[in-house]
Amino acid sequence: MKALHLLIGFLAGPAPRRDERGLSQSTEIAILTGVVVGIAITVGAAITVYVNAKLPHP
C-alpha cells in the first residue's frame, strides 16, 4: 500500500521546472522575420540597380 501512496504522490507532485534561459518563440519568429525582410529588400535593391544600369539612357 505504501508503494501505491508513493506513486500517487509522485504523479500528483509539482512538475519539474523548465529551463527558461532561451528566447521565447515569438521573439525568435520576429527576429527571423526581420532578417528575411532585410534580405528581400537587399535583393530587390540589387536587382533595381542592375536593371537601371542595363537600360539605355536617352
PDBQT receptor file of N, H, CA, C and O in Angstrom, charges set to zero:
ATOM      1  N   MET A   1       0.820  -1.189   0.000  1.00  0.00    +0.000 N 
ATOM      2  CA  MET A   1       0.000   0.000   0.000  1.00  0.00    +0.000 C 
ATOM      3  C   MET A   1       0.867   1.256   0.000  1.00  0.00    +0.000 C 
ATOM      4  O   MET A   1       0.508   2.280  -0.582  1.00  0.00    +0.000 OA
ATOM      5  N   LYS A   2       2.028   1.150   0.675  1.00  0.00    +0.000 N 
ATOM      6  H   LYS A   2       2.319   0.318   1.147  1.00  0.00    +0.000 HD
ATOM      7  CA  LYS A   2       2.926   2.295   0.739  1.00  0.00    +0.000 C 
ATOM      8  C   LYS A   2       3.424   2.656  -0.656  1.00  0.00    +0.000 C 
ATOM      9  O   LYS A   2       3.559   3.837  -0.979  1.00  0.00    +0.000 OA
ATOM     10  N   ALA A   3       3.693   1.663  -1.476  1.00  0.00    +0.000 N 
ATOM     11  H   ALA A   3       3.583   0.704  -1.214  1.00  0.00    +0.000 HD
ATOM     12  CA  ALA A   3       4.175   1.921  -2.831  1.00  0.00    +0.000 C 
ATOM     13  C   ALA A   3       3.116   2.656  -3.648  1.00  0.00    +0.000 C 
ATOM     14  O   ALA A   3       3.445   3.542  -4.438  1.00  0.00    +0.000 OA
ATOM     15  N   LEU A   4       1.867   2.298  -3.464  1.00  0.00    +0.000 N 
ATOM     16  H   LEU A   4       1.600   1.579  -2.823  1.00  0.00    +0.000 HD
ATOM     17  CA  LEU A   4       0.775   2.975  -4.175  1.00  0.00    +0.000 C 
ATOM     18  C   LEU A   4       0.696   4.443  -3.749  1.00  0.00    +0.000 C 
ATOM     19  O   LEU A   4       0.503   5.325  -4.586  1.00  0.00    +0.000 OA
ATOM     20  N   HIS A   5       0.843   4.699  -2.461  1.00  0.00    +0.000 N 
ATOM     21  H   HIS A   5       0.999   3.983  -1.781  1.00  0.00    +0.000 HD
ATOM     22  CA  HIS A   5       0.812   6.076  -1.968  1.00  0.00    +0.000 C 
ATOM     23  C   HIS A   5       1.996   6.875  -2.509  1.00  0.00    +0.000 C 
ATOM     24  O   HIS A   5       1.840   8.041  -2.871  1.00  0.00    +0.000 OA
ATOM     25  N   LEU A   6       3.158   6.267  -2.564  1.00  0.00    +0.000 N 
ATOM     26  H   LEU A   6       3.284   5.320  -2.270  1.00  0.00    +0.000 HD
ATOM     27  CA  LEU A   6       4.329   6.954  -3.114  1.00  0.00    +0.000 C 
ATOM     28  C   LEU A   6       4.147   7.251  -4.605  1.00  0.00    +0.000 C 
ATOM     29  O   LEU A   6       4.525   8.323  -5.076  1.00  0.00    +0.000 OA
ATOM     30  N   LEU A   7       3.572   6.306  -5.342  1.00  0.00    +0.000 N 
ATOM     31  H   LEU A   7       3.265   5.435  -4.960  1.00  0.00    +0.000 HD
ATOM     32  CA  LEU A   7       3.327   6.508  -6.774  1.00  0.00    +0.000 C 
ATOM     33  C   LEU A   7       2.333   7.647  -6.992  1.00  0.00    +0.000 C 
ATOM     34  O   LEU A   7       2.554   8.500  -7.852  1.00  0.00    +0.000 OA
ATOM     35  N   ILE A   8       1.266   7.670  -6.243  1.00  0.00    +0.000 N 
ATOM     36  H   ILE A   8       1.087   6.977  -5.544  1.00  0.00    +0.000 HD
ATOM     37  CA  ILE A   8       0.271   8.742  -6.368  1.00  0.00    +0.000 C 
ATOM     38  C   ILE A   8       0.900  10.085  -5.980  1.00  0.00    +0.000 C 
ATOM     39  O   ILE A   8       0.653  11.095  -6.640  1.00  0.00    +0.000 OA
ATOM     40  N   GLY A   9       1.690  10.102  -4.942  1.00  0.00    +0.000 N 
ATOM     41  H   GLY A   9       1.890   9.282  -4.407  1.00  0.00    +0.000 HD
ATOM     42  CA  GLY A   9       2.371  11.334  -4.536  1.00  0.00    +0.000 C 
ATOM     43  C   GLY A   9       3.333  11.826  -5.598  1.00  0.00    +0.000 C 
ATOM     44  O   GLY A   9       3.447  13.030  -5.826  1.00  0.00    +0.000 OA
ATOM     45  N   PHE A  10       4.025  10.906  -6.247  1.00  0.00    +0.000 N 
ATOM     46  H   PHE A  10       3.933   9.928  -6.062  1.00  0.00    +0.000 HD
ATOM     47  CA  PHE A  10       4.966  11.282  -7.310  1.00  0.00    +0.000 C 
ATOM     48  C   PHE A  10       4.216  11.846  -8.511  1.00  0.00    +0.000 C 
ATOM     49  O   PHE A  10       4.622  12.861  -9.077  1.00  0.00    +0.000 OA
ATOM     50  N   LEU A  11       3.116  11.188  -8.904  1.00  0.00    +0.000 N 
ATOM     51  H   LEU A  11       2.786  10.364  -8.444  1.00  0.00    +0.000 HD
ATOM     52  CA  LEU A  11       2.366  11.633 -10.076  1.00  0.00    +0.000 C 
ATOM     53  C   LEU A  11       1.621  12.938  -9.824  1.00  0.00    +0.000 C 
ATOM     54  O   LEU A  11       1.441  13.728 -10.751  1.00  0.00    +0.000 OA
ATOM     55  N   ALA A  12       1.185  13.181  -8.595  1.00  0.00    +0.000 N 
ATOM     56  H   ALA A  12       1.331  12.539  -7.842  1.00  0.00    +0.000 HD
ATOM     57  CA  ALA A  12       0.427  14.384  -8.275  1.00  0.00    +0.000 C 
ATOM     58  C   ALA A  12       1.320  15.522  -7.826  1.00  0.00    +0.000 C 
ATOM     59  O   ALA A  12       0.837  16.632  -7.604  1.00  0.00    +0.000 OA
ATOM     60  N   GLY A  13       2.610  15.272  -7.688  1.00  0.00    +0.000 N 
ATOM     61  H   GLY A  13       3.003  14.370  -7.869  1.00  0.00    +0.000 HD
ATOM     62  CA  GLY A  13       3.538  16.296  -7.214  1.00  0.00    +0.000 C 
ATOM     63  C   GLY A  13       3.754  17.398  -8.245  1.00  0.00    +0.000 C 
ATOM     64  O   GLY A  13       3.262  17.311  -9.371  1.00  0.00    +0.000 OA
ATOM     65  N   PRO A  14       4.488  18.427  -7.856  1.00  0.00    +0.000 N 
ATOM     66  CA  PRO A  14       4.738  19.536  -8.781  1.00  0.00    +0.000 C 
ATOM     67  C   PRO A  14       5.596  19.079  -9.966  1.00  0.00    +0.000 C 
ATOM     68  O   PRO A  14       6.470  18.223  -9.832  1.00  0.00    +0.000 OA
ATOM     69  N   ALA A  15       5.319  19.674 -11.117  1.00  0.00    +0.000 N 
ATOM     70  H   ALA A  15       4.609  20.370 -11.226  1.00  0.00    +0.000 HD
ATOM     71  CA  ALA A  15       6.072  19.328 -12.327  1.00  0.00    +0.000 C 
ATOM     72  C   ALA A  15       7.488  19.890 -12.203  1.00  0.00    +0.000 C 
ATOM     73  O   ALA A  15       7.694  20.910 -11.546  1.00  0.00    +0.000 OA
ATOM     74  N   PRO A  16       8.449  19.239 -12.825  1.00  0.00    +0.000 N 
ATOM     75  CA  PRO A  16       9.817  19.763 -12.772  1.00  0.00    +0.000 C 
ATOM     76  C   PRO A  16       9.898  21.130 -13.466  1.00  0.00    +0.000 C 
ATOM     77  O   PRO A  16       9.179  21.391 -14.430  1.00  0.00    +0.000 OA
ATOM     78  N   ARG A  17      10.781  21.994 -12.961  1.00  0.00    +0.000 N 
ATOM     79  H   ARG A  17      11.365  21.782 -12.177  1.00  0.00    +0.000 HD
ATOM     80  CA  ARG A  17      10.919  23.332 -13.525  1.00  0.00    +0.000 C 
ATOM     81  C   ARG A  17      11.594  23.261 -14.882  1.00  0.00    +0.000 C 
ATOM     82  O   ARG A  17      12.493  22.451 -15.110  1.00  0.00    +0.000 OA
ATOM     83  N   ARG A  18      11.139  24.129 -15.782  1.00  0.00    +0.000 N 
ATOM     84  H   ARG A  18      10.409  24.787 -15.597  1.00  0.00    +0.000 HD
ATOM     85  CA  ARG A  18      11.728  24.178 -17.118  1.00  0.00    +0.000 C 
ATOM     86  C   ARG A  18      12.876  25.176 -17.128  1.00  0.00    +0.000 C 
ATOM     87  O   ARG A  18      12.899  26.118 -16.337  1.00  0.00    +0.000 OA
ATOM     88  N   ASP A  19      13.816  24.964 -18.020  1.00  0.00    +0.000 N 
ATOM     89  H   ASP A  19      13.798  24.199 -18.663  1.00  0.00    +0.000 HD
ATOM     90  CA  ASP A  19      14.923  25.899 -18.192  1.00  0.00    +0.000 C 
ATOM     91  C   ASP A  19      14.454  27.015 -19.122  1.00  0.00    +0.000 C 
ATOM     92  O   ASP A  19      14.177  26.758 -20.293  1.00  0.00    +0.000 OA
ATOM     93  N   GLU A  20      14.361  28.234 -18.630  1.00  0.00    +0.000 N 
ATOM     94  H   GLU A  20      14.586  28.443 -17.678  1.00  0.00    +0.000 HD
ATOM     95  CA  GLU A  20      13.794  29.345 -19.393  1.00  0.00    +0.000 C 
ATOM     96  C   GLU A  20      14.868  30.338 -19.813  1.00  0.00    +0.000 C 
ATOM     97  O   GLU A  20      14.596  31.537 -19.864  1.00  0.00    +0.000 OA
ATOM     98  N   ARG A  21      16.070  29.883 -20.113  1.00  0.00    +0.000 N 
ATOM     99  H   ARG A  21      16.291  28.908 -20.071  1.00  0.00    +0.000 HD
ATOM    100  CA  ARG A  21      17.142  30.806 -20.449  1.00  0.00    +0.000 C 
ATOM    101  C   ARG A  21      17.089  31.283 -21.894  1.00  0.00    +0.000 C 
ATOM    102  O   ARG A  21      17.652  32.335 -22.195  1.00  0.00    +0.000 OA
ATOM    103  N   GLY A  22      16.441  30.562 -22.796  1.00  0.00    +0.000 N 
ATOM    104  H   GLY A  22      15.984  29.707 -22.550  1.00  0.00    +0.000 HD
ATOM    105  CA  GLY A  22      16.423  30.922 -24.203  1.00  0.00    +0.000 C 
ATOM    106  C   GLY A  22      15.380  31.978 -24.518  1.00  0.00    +0.000 C 
ATOM    107  O   GLY A  22      14.616  32.398 -23.649  1.00  0.00    +0.000 OA
ATOM    108  N   LEU A  23      15.363  32.403 -25.784  1.00  0.00    +0.000 N 
ATOM    109  H   LEU A  23      15.984  32.062 -26.490  1.00  0.00    +0.000 HD
ATOM    110  CA  LEU A  23      14.374  33.373 -26.231  1.00  0.00    +0.000 C 
ATOM    111  C   LEU A  23      13.019  32.703 -26.356  1.00  0.00    +0.000 C 
ATOM    112  O   LEU A  23      12.926  31.492 -26.555  1.00  0.00    +0.000 OA
ATOM    113  N   SER A  24      11.979  33.501 -26.239  1.00  0.00    +0.000 N 
ATOM    114  H   SER A  24      12.055  34.485 -26.078  1.00  0.00    +0.000 HD
ATOM    115  CA  SER A  24      10.653  32.943 -26.448  1.00  0.00    +0.000 C 
ATOM    116  C   SER A  24      10.455  32.697 -27.941  1.00  0.00    +0.000 C 
ATOM    117  O   SER A  24      11.174  33.247 -28.776  1.00  0.00    +0.000 OA
ATOM    118  N   GLN A  25       9.495  31.882 -28.253  1.00  0.00    +0.000 N 
ATOM    119  H   GLN A  25       8.911  31.435 -27.575  1.00  0.00    +0.000 HD
ATOM    120  CA  GLN A  25       9.260  31.525 -29.653  1.00  0.00    +0.000 C 
ATOM    121  C   GLN A  25       8.807  32.731 -30.460  1.00  0.00    +0.000 C 
ATOM    122  O   GLN A  25       9.204  32.874 -31.616  1.00  0.00    +0.000 OA
ATOM    123  N   SER A  26       7.987  33.603 -29.881  1.00  0.00    +0.000 N 
ATOM    124  H   SER A  26       7.665  33.487 -28.941  1.00  0.00    +0.000 HD
ATOM    125  CA  SER A  26       7.522  34.775 -30.616  1.00  0.00    +0.000 C 
ATOM    126  C   SER A  26       8.677  35.733 -30.902  1.00  0.00    +0.000 C 
ATOM    127  O   SER A  26       8.720  36.344 -31.970  1.00  0.00    +0.000 OA
ATOM    128  N   THR A  27       9.607  35.872 -29.967  1.00  0.00    +0.000 N 
ATOM    129  H   THR A  27       9.572  35.376 -29.100  1.00  0.00    +0.000 HD
ATOM    130  CA  THR A  27      10.777  36.721 -30.199  1.00  0.00    +0.000 C 
ATOM    131  C   THR A  27      11.633  36.141 -31.308  1.00  0.00    +0.000 C 
ATOM    132  O   THR A  27      12.128  36.871 -32.166  1.00  0.00    +0.000 OA
ATOM    133  N   GLU A  28      11.806  34.842 -31.292  1.00  0.00    +0.000 N 
ATOM    134  H   GLU A  28      11.404  34.249 -30.595  1.00  0.00    +0.000 HD
ATOM    135  CA  GLU A  28      12.603  34.183 -32.317  1.00  0.00    +0.000 C 
ATOM    136  C   GLU A  28      11.968  34.365 -33.700  1.00  0.00    +0.000 C 
ATOM    137  O   GLU A  28      12.672  34.629 -34.674  1.00  0.00    +0.000 OA
ATOM    138  N   ILE A  29      10.659  34.228 -33.788  1.00  0.00    +0.000 N 
ATOM    139  H   ILE A  29      10.087  34.013 -32.997  1.00  0.00    +0.000 HD
ATOM    140  CA  ILE A  29       9.963  34.405 -35.064  1.00  0.00    +0.000 C 
ATOM    141  C   ILE A  29      10.084  35.847 -35.533  1.00  0.00    +0.000 C 
ATOM    142  O   ILE A  29      10.268  36.085 -36.727  1.00  0.00    +0.000 OA
ATOM    143  N   ALA A  30       9.984  36.817 -34.629  1.00  0.00    +0.000 N 
ATOM    144  H   ALA A  30       9.834  36.624 -33.659  1.00  0.00    +0.000 HD
ATOM    145  CA  ALA A  30      10.104  38.224 -35.004  1.00  0.00    +0.000 C 
ATOM    146  C   ALA A  30      11.494  38.532 -35.539  1.00  0.00    +0.000 C 
ATOM    147  O   ALA A  30      11.626  39.274 -36.512  1.00  0.00    +0.000 OA
ATOM    148  N   ILE A  31      12.527  37.982 -34.924  1.00  0.00    +0.000 N 
ATOM    149  H   ILE A  31      12.420  37.379 -34.134  1.00  0.00    +0.000 HD
ATOM    150  CA  ILE A  31      13.895  38.205 -35.396  1.00  0.00    +0.000 C 
ATOM    151  C   ILE A  31      14.088  37.573 -36.768  1.00  0.00    +0.000 C 
ATOM    152  O   ILE A  31      14.656  38.204 -37.659  1.00  0.00    +0.000 OA
ATOM    153  N   LEU A  32      13.629  36.349 -36.954  1.00  0.00    +0.000 N 
ATOM    154  H   LEU A  32      13.168  35.836 -36.230  1.00  0.00    +0.000 HD
ATOM    155  CA  LEU A  32      13.772  35.686 -38.249  1.00  0.00    +0.000 C 
ATOM    156  C   LEU A  32      12.988  36.410 -39.340  1.00  0.00    +0.000 C 
ATOM    157  O   LEU A  32      13.452  36.504 -40.477  1.00  0.00    +0.000 OA
ATOM    158  N   THR A  33      11.811  36.920 -39.005  1.00  0.00    +0.000 N 
ATOM    159  H   THR A  33      11.435  36.843 -38.082  1.00  0.00    +0.000 HD
ATOM    160  CA  THR A  33      11.024  37.681 -39.976  1.00  0.00    +0.000 C 
ATOM    161  C   THR A  33      11.763  38.951 -40.378  1.00  0.00    +0.000 C 
ATOM    162  O   THR A  33      11.785  39.305 -41.557  1.00  0.00    +0.000 OA
ATOM    163  N   GLY A  34      12.360  39.633 -39.426  1.00  0.00    +0.000 N 
ATOM    164  H   GLY A  34      12.342  39.345 -38.468  1.00  0.00    +0.000 HD
ATOM    165  CA  GLY A  34      13.147  40.831 -39.727  1.00  0.00    +0.000 C 
ATOM    166  C   GLY A  34      14.321  40.537 -40.630  1.00  0.00    +0.000 C 
ATOM    167  O   GLY A  34      14.622  41.318 -41.533  1.00  0.00    +0.000 OA
ATOM    168  N   VAL A  35      14.986  39.426 -40.398  1.00  0.00    +0.000 N 
ATOM    169  H   VAL A  35      14.742  38.792 -39.664  1.00  0.00    +0.000 HD
ATOM    170  CA  VAL A  35      16.113  39.035 -41.244  1.00  0.00    +0.000 C 
ATOM    171  C   VAL A  35      15.646  38.744 -42.668  1.00  0.00    +0.000 C 
ATOM    172  O   VAL A  35      16.290  39.161 -43.630  1.00  0.00    +0.000 OA
ATOM    173  N   VAL A  36      14.536  38.034 -42.805  1.00  0.00    +0.000 N 
ATOM    174  H   VAL A  36      14.012  37.694 -42.023  1.00  0.00    +0.000 HD
ATOM    175  CA  VAL A  36      14.010  37.702 -44.133  1.00  0.00    +0.000 C 
ATOM    176  C   VAL A  36      13.595  38.974 -44.873  1.00  0.00    +0.000 C 
ATOM    177  O   VAL A  36      13.860  39.100 -46.069  1.00  0.00    +0.000 OA
ATOM    178  N   VAL A  37      12.955  39.910 -44.187  1.00  0.00    +0.000 N 
ATOM    179  H   VAL A  37      12.740  39.808 -43.216  1.00  0.00    +0.000 HD
ATOM    180  CA  VAL A  37      12.564  41.172 -44.822  1.00  0.00    +0.000 C 
ATOM    181  C   VAL A  37      13.797  41.952 -45.252  1.00  0.00    +0.000 C 
ATOM    182  O   VAL A  37      13.812  42.531 -46.338  1.00  0.00    +0.000 OA
ATOM    183  N   GLY A  38      14.821  41.976 -44.426  1.00  0.00    +0.000 N 
ATOM    184  H   GLY A  38      14.809  41.506 -43.543  1.00  0.00    +0.000 HD
ATOM    185  CA  GLY A  38      16.069  42.663 -44.780  1.00  0.00    +0.000 C 
ATOM    186  C   GLY A  38      16.725  42.060 -46.014  1.00  0.00    +0.000 C 
ATOM    187  O   GLY A  38      17.218  42.786 -46.877  1.00  0.00    +0.000 OA
ATOM    188  N   ILE A  39      16.732  40.741 -46.097  1.00  0.00    +0.000 N 
ATOM    189  H   ILE A  39      16.331  40.152 -45.395  1.00  0.00    +0.000 HD
ATOM    190  CA  ILE A  39      17.305  40.074 -47.274  1.00  0.00    +0.000 C 
ATOM    191  C   ILE A  39      16.491  40.392 -48.513  1.00  0.00    +0.000 C 
ATOM    192  O   ILE A  39      17.058  40.643 -49.576  1.00  0.00    +0.000 OA
ATOM    193  N   ALA A  40      15.155  40.387 -48.392  1.00  0.00    +0.000 N 
ATOM    194  H   ALA A  40      14.694  40.183 -47.528  1.00  0.00    +0.000 HD
ATOM    195  CA  ALA A  40      14.291  40.689 -49.539  1.00  0.00    +0.000 C 
ATOM    196  C   ALA A  40      14.516  42.118 -50.025  1.00  0.00    +0.000 C 
ATOM    197  O   ALA A  40      14.562  42.349 -51.233  1.00  0.00    +0.000 OA
ATOM    198  N   ILE A  41      14.657  43.076 -49.121  1.00  0.00    +0.000 N 
ATOM    199  H   ILE A  41      14.620  42.888 -48.140  1.00  0.00    +0.000 HD
ATOM    200  CA  ILE A  41      14.907  44.461 -49.508  1.00  0.00    +0.000 C 
ATOM    201  C   ILE A  41      16.262  44.588 -50.197  1.00  0.00    +0.000 C 
ATOM    202  O   ILE A  41      16.387  45.301 -51.193  1.00  0.00    +0.000 OA
ATOM    203  N   THR A  42      17.272  43.903 -49.676  1.00  0.00    +0.000 N 
ATOM    204  H   THR A  42      17.171  43.324 -48.867  1.00  0.00    +0.000 HD
ATOM    205  CA  THR A  42      18.602  43.953 -50.279  1.00  0.00    +0.000 C 
ATOM    206  C   THR A  42      18.597  43.368 -51.679  1.00  0.00    +0.000 C 
ATOM    207  O   THR A  42      19.185  43.950 -52.591  1.00  0.00    +0.000 OA
ATOM    208  N   VAL A  43      17.948  42.229 -51.870  1.00  0.00    +0.000 N 
ATOM    209  H   VAL A  43      17.471  41.755 -51.129  1.00  0.00    +0.000 HD
ATOM    210  CA  VAL A  43      17.882  41.602 -53.197  1.00  0.00    +0.000 C 
ATOM    211  C   VAL A  43      17.097  42.494 -54.158  1.00  0.00    +0.000 C 
ATOM    212  O   VAL A  43      17.495  42.655 -55.311  1.00  0.00    +0.000 OA
ATOM    213  N   GLY A  44      16.003  43.066 -53.705  1.00  0.00    +0.000 N 
ATOM    214  H   GLY A  44      15.679  42.935 -52.768  1.00  0.00    +0.000 HD
ATOM    215  CA  GLY A  44      15.218  43.963 -54.559  1.00  0.00    +0.000 C 
ATOM    216  C   GLY A  44      16.011  45.189 -54.973  1.00  0.00    +0.000 C 
ATOM    217  O   GLY A  44      15.943  45.607 -56.129  1.00  0.00    +0.000 OA
ATOM    218  N   ALA A  45      16.758  45.767 -54.054  1.00  0.00    +0.000 N 
ATOM    219  H   ALA A  45      16.814  45.428 -53.115  1.00  0.00    +0.000 HD
ATOM    220  CA  ALA A  45      17.583  46.938 -54.386  1.00  0.00    +0.000 C 
ATOM    221  C   ALA A  45      18.688  46.567 -55.363  1.00  0.00    +0.000 C 
ATOM    222  O   ALA A  45      18.980  47.331 -56.283  1.00  0.00    +0.000 OA
ATOM    223  N   ALA A  46      19.306  45.406 -55.178  1.00  0.00    +0.000 N 
ATOM    224  H   ALA A  46      19.069  44.785 -54.430  1.00  0.00    +0.000 HD
ATOM    225  CA  ALA A  46      20.373  44.977 -56.088  1.00  0.00    +0.000 C 
ATOM    226  C   ALA A  46      19.825  44.747 -57.498  1.00  0.00    +0.000 C 
ATOM    227  O   ALA A  46      20.477  45.115 -58.475  1.00  0.00    +0.000 OA
ATOM    228  N   ILE A  47      18.656  44.154 -57.618  1.00  0.00    +0.000 N 
ATOM    229  H   ILE A  47      18.126  43.854 -56.824  1.00  0.00    +0.000 HD
ATOM    230  CA  ILE A  47      18.054  43.922 -58.933  1.00  0.00    +0.000 C 
ATOM    231  C   ILE A  47      17.692  45.258 -59.591  1.00  0.00    +0.000 C 
ATOM    232  O   ILE A  47      17.900  45.428 -60.793  1.00  0.00    +0.000 OA
ATOM    233  N   THR A  48      17.159  46.195 -58.823  1.00  0.00    +0.000 N 
ATOM    234  H   THR A  48      16.990  46.057 -57.847  1.00  0.00    +0.000 HD
ATOM    235  CA  THR A  48      16.804  47.512 -59.358  1.00  0.00    +0.000 C 
ATOM    236  C   THR A  48      18.037  48.241 -59.875  1.00  0.00    +0.000 C 
ATOM    237  O   THR A  48      18.000  48.819 -60.962  1.00  0.00    +0.000 OA
ATOM    238  N   VAL A  49      19.116  48.224 -59.123  1.00  0.00    +0.000 N 
ATOM    239  H   VAL A  49      19.145  47.754 -58.240  1.00  0.00    +0.000 HD
ATOM    240  CA  VAL A  49      20.359  48.873 -59.554  1.00  0.00    +0.000 C 
ATOM    241  C   VAL A  49      20.882  48.209 -60.816  1.00  0.00    +0.000 C 
ATOM    242  O   VAL A  49      21.303  48.905 -61.740  1.00  0.00    +0.000 OA
ATOM    243  N   TYR A  50      20.866  46.896 -60.883  1.00  0.00    +0.000 N 
ATOM    244  H   TYR A  50      20.524  46.330 -60.133  1.00  0.00    +0.000 HD
ATOM    245  CA  TYR A  50      21.353  46.169 -62.052  1.00  0.00    +0.000 C 
ATOM    246  C   TYR A  50      20.516  46.496 -63.286  1.00  0.00    +0.000 C 
ATOM    247  O   TYR A  50      21.072  46.772 -64.349  1.00  0.00    +0.000 OA
ATOM    248  N   VAL A  51      19.202  46.469 -63.163  1.00  0.00    +0.000 N 
ATOM    249  H   VAL A  51      18.750  46.245 -62.299  1.00  0.00    +0.000 HD
ATOM    250  CA  VAL A  51      18.321  46.739 -64.306  1.00  0.00    +0.000 C 
ATOM    251  C   VAL A  51      18.478  48.170 -64.767  1.00  0.00    +0.000 C 
ATOM    252  O   VAL A  51      18.544  48.420 -65.971  1.00  0.00    +0.000 OA
ATOM    253  N   ASN A  52      18.539  49.118 -63.847  1.00  0.00    +0.000 N 
ATOM    254  H   ASN A  52      18.485  48.915 -62.869  1.00  0.00    +0.000 HD
ATOM    255  CA  ASN A  52      18.721  50.520 -64.232  1.00  0.00    +0.000 C 
ATOM    256  C   ASN A  52      20.065  50.761 -64.906  1.00  0.00    +0.000 C 
ATOM    257  O   ASN A  52      20.172  51.636 -65.765  1.00  0.00    +0.000 OA
ATOM    258  N   ALA A  53      21.081  50.010 -64.537  1.00  0.00    +0.000 N 
ATOM    259  H   ALA A  53      20.994  49.299 -63.840  1.00  0.00    +0.000 HD
ATOM    260  CA  ALA A  53      22.383  50.156 -65.177  1.00  0.00    +0.000 C 
ATOM    261  C   ALA A  53      22.377  49.602 -66.593  1.00  0.00    +0.000 C 
ATOM    262  O   ALA A  53      23.133  50.078 -67.440  1.00  0.00    +0.000 OA
ATOM    263  N   LYS A  54      21.547  48.613 -66.867  1.00  0.00    +0.000 N 
ATOM    264  H   LYS A  54      20.933  48.225 -66.179  1.00  0.00    +0.000 HD
ATOM    265  CA  LYS A  54      21.492  47.983 -68.190  1.00  0.00    +0.000 C 
ATOM    266  C   LYS A  54      20.536  48.697 -69.144  1.00  0.00    +0.000 C 
ATOM    267  O   LYS A  54      20.590  48.440 -70.346  1.00  0.00    +0.000 OA
ATOM    268  N   LEU A  55      19.663  49.584 -68.658  1.00  0.00    +0.000 N 
ATOM    269  H   LEU A  55      19.619  49.793 -67.682  1.00  0.00    +0.000 HD
ATOM    270  CA  LEU A  55      18.723  50.274 -69.527  1.00  0.00    +0.000 C 
ATOM    271  C   LEU A  55      19.462  51.328 -70.353  1.00  0.00    +0.000 C 
ATOM    272  O   LEU A  55      20.395  51.959 -69.858  1.00  0.00    +0.000 OA
ATOM    273  N   PRO A  56      19.059  51.517 -71.584  1.00  0.00    +0.000 N 
ATOM    274  CA  PRO A  56      19.712  52.580 -72.388  1.00  0.00    +0.000 C 
ATOM    275  C   PRO A  56      19.295  53.956 -71.881  1.00  0.00    +0.000 C 
ATOM    276  O   PRO A  56      18.142  54.175 -71.511  1.00  0.00    +0.000 OA
ATOM    277  N   HIS A  57      20.238  54.861 -71.872  1.00  0.00    +0.000 N 
ATOM    278  H   HIS A  57      21.175  54.683 -72.173  1.00  0.00    +0.000 HD
ATOM    279  CA  HIS A  57      19.958  56.227 -71.427  1.00  0.00    +0.000 C 
ATOM    280  C   HIS A  57      19.717  57.099 -72.658  1.00  0.00    +0.000 C 
ATOM    281  O   HIS A  57      20.502  57.042 -73.604  1.00  0.00    +0.000 OA
ATOM    282  N   PRO A  58      18.646  57.909 -72.672  1.00  0.00    +0.000 N 
ATOM    283  CA  PRO A  58      18.343  58.740 -73.861  1.00  0.00    +0.000 C 
ATOM    284  C   PRO A  58      19.290  59.925 -73.999  1.00  0.00    +0.000 C 
ATOM    285  O   PRO A  58      19.164  60.710 -74.940  1.00  0.00    +0.000 OA
TER     286      PRO A  58
